Amino acid sequence: MDGHKRIALVVALTFLELNGYVTDLSEDELFELMLDISSGLAPTEVASRLRPRLTQINAGP
């Protein structure tokens, strides 16, 4: 995975965490998702894959 894909992944995971969510995707699953995105996976399909794998984390005080 090149630098742009790695940065995009870190940004996406950070965005989710800042908004109170984490994903339970393994490193291999994240890698496959990023490859699929770079191959043209539609944003709606990305959301469909991520949504069921998100867990809401506790908000701070």
Secondary structure, DSSP 4 states (H G I P E B T S, - for coil): --HHHHHHHHHHHHHHHHTTEEE---HHHHHHHHHHHHTT--HHHHHHHHGGGEEEPPPP-
